[in-house]
Amino acid sequence: MAAEDPTDDEVRAALDAFLKRGGKGRPGPSPTDFVLTRVHLLEGTVTRSVEDRTEETRHRPGTVDLSQRPLYEVLDDYKLGPHETPLDQPLDLVRRGTVHARSCDCGNGRRRCADCNGMTYRPCEPAQVCAQCQGVTACTQYLKHGGLPGTPPRPPKQGRPIRPEERVTCEGCHSPDSACPGCRGWGKVRCTDCEAPGRIPCTPCGRTGTVRCATCAGHGHLTSWTAGRIKWTSSAEAVTSPVPRPRRVATELDSGGWHQDRLGDGPLPDDLSPGHRDALAPYLRRRKRETARQVSIQRLTVVKATPSASGNQEFYVFRNTEGRLDVVRRLSEEGRWKASLAVAALVALAVLVLVLILTL
């Protein structure tokens, strides 16, 4: 039985006051005519902290200061100090005798640039096909074109004619008004990226051919050690009530005067019923690597009052947060069934009247 469980006399007095307020002069059932059924509700949460210990070999660039981290021999044997509670922040440890520095295989903190393969530049095609003539109509005097002395050593820059149909003097055969103004008879133009030398300076390495080693971050050596980690993870588990809330007043019970109990590893409340003790037993078993536990339970007694003379209504009585008894009226299963039959009868009558009207 939950604490402050209302007596039958208190329940009947609350029902009498409720019926007098809503009776409006009409006779109603006497409080002594109610059949009282008690529902003892139990809800709660079990919050556990579970410890997890892991170990791994770590490598970090350069020299790492590990002097502030606790040392251990065997991770499972490490005893946490009074101020070491790794619930919000994991506790990182170092296995004794495992810290050492080693050289990185890069040698000096630099590695060959993957973009240029150490060449400081990337190869490029010196010339590109002319966008205006596509290399097909570079010069209309194709029989005389090419092979003349004094031709430029590399393709010209892309030209821009005033008029698309304009032709200029060919630099290959010196024929006037015969060459494409874009390439001036070459069919190709200078590459805009490398400007014809065929090389583009490598920007990732800054034209040095090497980049900083990502493994050692340019230090040339690494620090290795065996790292232990102890972490507590907190998780909450809802206690499943052996008796669910009455569905008709489930929402109203949120504002009920639940009796609260917060427990750690201590005993259960003395006034807890045997049924509630059995319901809590599976949640109180200690889990593997459990370090701490907080049990929070709440209890409330709901009295269902059913008039013995009429089964159309039912009442639910429970304490509110101020300690007084609240009464909630609901239509019973029998009442809803009768109401459904009445609605169905009215619908059938309306259909019958409609049919008679249409047949006249």
C-alpha positions in Angstrom: 0.0 0.0 0.0 1.4 3.4 -0.9 1.9 6.1 1.6 -1.1 8.3 2.4 -3.4 5.8 0.8 -6.9 7.3 1.1 -9.4 5.4 3.3 -12.8 4.3 2.2 -14.4 7.0 4.3 -12.3 9.7 2.7 -13.1 8.4 -0.8 -16.9 8.3 0.0 -16.7 11.8 1.5 -15.0 13.1 -1.7 -17.6 11.4 -3.9 -20.4 12.9 -1.8 -19.0 16.4 -2.1 -18.4 16.0 -5.9 -22.0 14.7 -6.5 -23.5 17.6 -4.5 -21.6 20.1 -6.5 -22.7 18.7 -9.9 -26.1 17.3 -9.0 -28.2 20.5 -9.6 -31.1 19.2 -7.4 -31.4 15.8 -9.2 -31.1 12.7 -7.0 -27.9 10.8 -7.5 -26.3 7.7 -6.1 -25.4 7.7 -2.4 -21.7 7.4 -1.6 -22.5 4.1 0.2 -23.8 2.7 -3.1 -20.4 2.8 -4.8 -18.2 -0.3 -5.3 -14.6 0.8 -4.6 -11.7 -0.8 -6.4 -8.1 0.2 -5.6 -5.3 0.4 -8.1 -1.8 0.8 -6.6 0.5 2.4 -9.2 4.3 2.2 -9.2 6.5 4.0 -11.7 10.1 5.0 -11.6 13.6 5.1 -13.2 16.8 3.3 -12.5 19.9 5.2 -13.5 23.1 3.2 -13.6 26.8 4.1 -14.1 28.7 1.3 -15.9 32.4 1.3 -16.1 34.3 0.4 -19.3 38.1 -0.1 -19.4 40.0 -0.1 -22.8 43.7 -0.3 -23.7 45.4 0.6 -27.0 48.8 1.7 -28.4 48.9 5.3 -29.5 51.3 7.3 -31.6 51.4 11.1 -31.6 53.7 13.5 -33.6 56.7 15.0 -31.8 57.3 14.9 -28.1 54.2 14.4 -25.9 54.1 15.3 -22.3 52.4 12.4 -20.4 53.7 13.2 -16.9 50.3 14.3 -15.6 48.6 11.0 -16.5 48.4 8.3 -13.9 50.5 5.1 -14.3 49.3 1.6 -14.1 50.7 -2.0 -14.4 47.5 -3.9 -15.1 44.5 -1.9 -16.2 41.9 -4.1 -14.5 43.8 -3.8 -11.2 43.9 0.0 -11.2 42.1 1.4 -8.2 40.3 4.7 -8.8 41.1 7.5 -6.3 38.5 9.4 -4.4 38.6 12.2 -6.9 38.7 10.1 -10.0 35.1 9.7 -11.2 35.3 9.4 -15.0 31.6 10.0 -15.6 31.7 13.2 -17.6 35.3 13.0 -18.7 37.2 9.7 -19.3 40.3 9.1 -17.3 43.4 8.5 -19.5 46.3 6.5 -18.1 49.7 5.4 -19.2 51.1 1.9 -18.8 54.4 2.0 -17.0 57.5 1.6 -19.1 55.7 1.8 -22.5 56.5 5.5 -23.4 59.3 5.8 -26.0 60.2 8.0 -28.9 60.9 6.6 -32.4 61.9 8.1 -35.7 59.4 8.6 -38.4 60.2 6.8 -41.7 60.1 10.2 -43.5 63.5 10.9 -42.0 63.4 14.7 -41.5 59.7 15.6 -41.3 59.3 16.1 -45.1 58.0 13.8 -47.8 58.1 13.9 -51.6 55.2 15.9 -53.0 52.6 13.6 -54.5 51.4 16.2 -57.0 54.7 16.8 -58.7 56.6 13.7 -57.6 59.4 15.9 -56.3 59.9 17.7 -59.7 58.7 21.1 -58.3 56.5 21.5 -61.3 53.8 19.6 -63.2 54.0 18.9 -67.0 51.6 20.8 -69.2 50.8 20.8 -72.9 52.4 24.0 -74.4 49.7 24.5 -77.1 46.0 24.1 -77.3 43.8 23.8 -80.4 42.5 27.2 -81.4 39.0 27.7 -80.2 38.0 29.8 -83.3 39.1 27.7 -86.2 39.5 24.3 -84.3 42.8 23.9 -86.2 40.9 23.1 -89.4 40.8 26.5 -91.2 43.9 28.0 -89.7 45.0 29.3 -93.1 43.2 29.3 -96.4 46.5 29.0 -98.4 47.2 25.5 -97.1 49.5 24.6 -100.1 52.0 27.3 -99.3 51.6 27.1 -95.5 54.6 26.4 -93.2 58.3 25.9 -93.6 59.3 29.5 -94.0 62.2 31.0 -92.1 61.4 33.5 -89.3 58.3 31.8 -88.1 57.7 32.3 -84.3 59.3 29.6 -82.1 56.1 28.9 -80.2 52.4 29.3 -80.8 51.0 32.8 -80.3 48.6 34.0 -77.7 44.9 33.7 -78.5 43.8 36.6 -80.6 40.4 38.4 -80.6 39.3 39.8 -84.0 37.1 42.8 -84.2 34.8 40.9 -86.6 34.5 37.1 -86.6 34.9 36.9 -90.4 38.1 38.9 -90.4 41.3 37.3 -91.7 44.9 38.3 -91.0 48.3 37.7 -92.5 49.5 34.2 -91.9 52.6 33.8 -89.8 53.4 30.5 -91.5 53.2 31.5 -95.2 53.0 35.3 -94.9 49.9 35.3 -97.1 47.7 38.3 -96.4 44.1 38.0 -95.3 44.4 34.2 -95.1 44.9 33.2 -91.5 42.6 32.7 -88.6 42.9 35.8 -86.4 42.8 33.6 -83.3 46.0 31.6 -84.0 47.3 33.5 -87.1 47.8 30.4 -89.1 49.2 28.1 -86.5 46.0 26.1 -85.7 47.0 26.2 -82.1 47.4 28.9 -79.5 49.6 29.2 -76.4 48.4 27.4 -73.3 47.0 29.9 -70.9 48.1 27.9 -67.8 51.8 27.5 -68.6 52.2 30.1 -71.3 53.9 27.5 -73.6 57.0 26.4 -71.6 55.1 23.1 -70.8 55.6 23.4 -67.0 53.2 24.6 -64.3 54.8 25.4 -60.9 53.6 23.1 -58.2 51.7 25.1 -55.6 51.0 22.3 -52.9 54.7 22.0 -52.2 55.5 25.7 -53.0 58.0 24.7 -55.8 60.1 22.8 -53.3 59.3 19.2 -54.3 58.5 18.2 -50.7 55.6 18.7 -48.2 55.3 18.3 -44.5 54.9 14.7 -43.3 51.4 14.1 -42.1 52.4 11.2 -39.9 54.9 13.2 -37.7 53.5 16.7 -38.5 57.0 17.7 -39.6 58.8 16.7 -36.3 60.6 13.8 -37.8 59.8 11.6 -34.8 56.8 10.2 -32.9 55.9 9.4 -29.3 54.4 5.9 -28.7 52.8 4.5 -25.5 50.2 2.1 -24.3 47.2 4.1 -23.2 44.5 2.9 -20.8 41.1 4.6 -20.6 38.5 4.3 -17.9 35.1 5.7 -18.6 31.7 5.6 -16.8 28.6 5.7 -18.9 25.3 6.6 -17.4 22.0 5.2 -18.7 18.4 5.3 -17.4 16.0 2.5 -17.5 12.2 3.0 -16.9 10.6 0.7 -14.4 7.6 -1.1 -15.9 4.6 -0.8 -13.5 3.0 -4.2 -12.6 -0.4 -2.4 -13.0 -0.7 0.2 -15.8 -2.4 3.5 -15.3 -6.2 3.5 -15.8 -6.5 4.5 -19.5 -9.5 6.9 -18.9 -7.5 9.2 -16.5 -3.9 8.5 -17.6 -3.3 12.2 -18.5 -5.0 13.5 -15.3 -2.7 11.4 -13.2 0.3 13.4 -14.3 -0.8 16.1 -11.8 -1.5 13.6 -9.0 0.2 13.8 -5.7 2.7 10.9 -6.3 4.7 9.8 -3.3 8.4 10.1 -4.3 11.3 7.9 -3.0 14.9 8.3 -4.1 17.1 5.3 -3.3 20.8 4.4 -3.8 22.0 1.1 -2.7 19.9 1.3 0.4 16.9 -0.7 1.4 13.5 -0.3 -0.1 10.8 1.7 1.8 9.2 -0.2 4.7 5.7 0.6 3.4 6.3 -0.8 0.0 3.9 -3.6 -0.8 5.1 -7.2 -1.6 3.8 -6.8 -5.2 5.8 -3.7 -5.7 8.9 -5.3 -4.2 8.6 -8.2 -6.6 8.2 -5.7 -9.5 11.4 -3.8 -8.5 13.5 -6.9 -7.9 14.7 -7.4 -11.5 15.8 -3.7 -11.7 17.8 -3.9 -8.5 20.1 -6.7 -9.6 23.7 -5.4 -10.0 24.9 -5.3 -13.6 28.4 -6.3 -14.8 30.9 -3.4 -14.1 28.1 -1.3 -12.4 29.7 1.4 -10.3 26.8 3.4 -9.0 23.0 3.3 -9.1 20.2 5.7 -8.4 16.6 4.4 -8.0 13.7 6.9 -8.2 10.2 5.5 -7.7 6.8 7.2 -7.3 3.6 5.7 -6.0 0.0 6.7 -6.2 -3.3 4.9 -5.3 -6.2 5.4 -7.6 -9.7 4.4 -6.4 -12.2 3.4 -9.1 -15.7 3.9 -7.8 -18.6 2.3 -9.7 -22.3 2.9 -8.7 -24.0 -0.4 -7.9 -27.3 0.8 -9.3 -26.3 2.2 -12.6 -23.4 1.1 -14.8 -23.4 4.1 -17.0 -20.8 6.1 -15.1 -17.6 5.5 -13.1 -15.5 7.8 -10.9 -11.7 7.9 -10.3 -10.5 9.3 -7.0 -6.8 10.1 -6.2 -4.8 12.6 -4.2 -3.5 15.8 -5.9 -0.2 17.6 -5.1 -1.9 19.5 -2.3 -3.0 16.3 -0.5 -6.7 16.7 -1.3 -8.7 14.1 -3.2 -9.7 14.8 -6.8 -12.7 13.1 -8.4 -12.9 12.5 -12.2 -16.1 11.3 -13.8 -16.0 9.1 -16.8 -18.5 7.2 -19.0 -18.2 3.5 -18.3 -17.9 0.7 -20.8 -21.6 -0.1 -20.4 -22.5 3.6 -20.8 -20.5 3.9 -24.0 -22.0 0.8 -25.3 -25.5 2.1 -24.6 -24.6 5.5 -26.1 -23.3 3.7 -29.3 -26.6 1.8 -29.6 -28.6 5.0 -29.2 -26.6 6.8 -31.9 -27.0 3.8 -34.2 -30.7 3.8 -33.6 -31.0 7.5 -34.4 -29.0 7.0 -37.6 -31.2 4.0 -38.6 -34.4 6.1 -37.9 -33.0 9.0 -39.9 -32.3 6.7 -42.9 -35.8 5.1 -42.6 -37.4 8.6 -42.6 -35.4 9.6 -45.6 -36.3 6.5 -47.5 -40.0 7.0 -46.7 -39.8 10.6 -47.9 -38.1 9.6 -51.2 -40.7 6.9 -51.9 -43.8 9.2 -51.4 
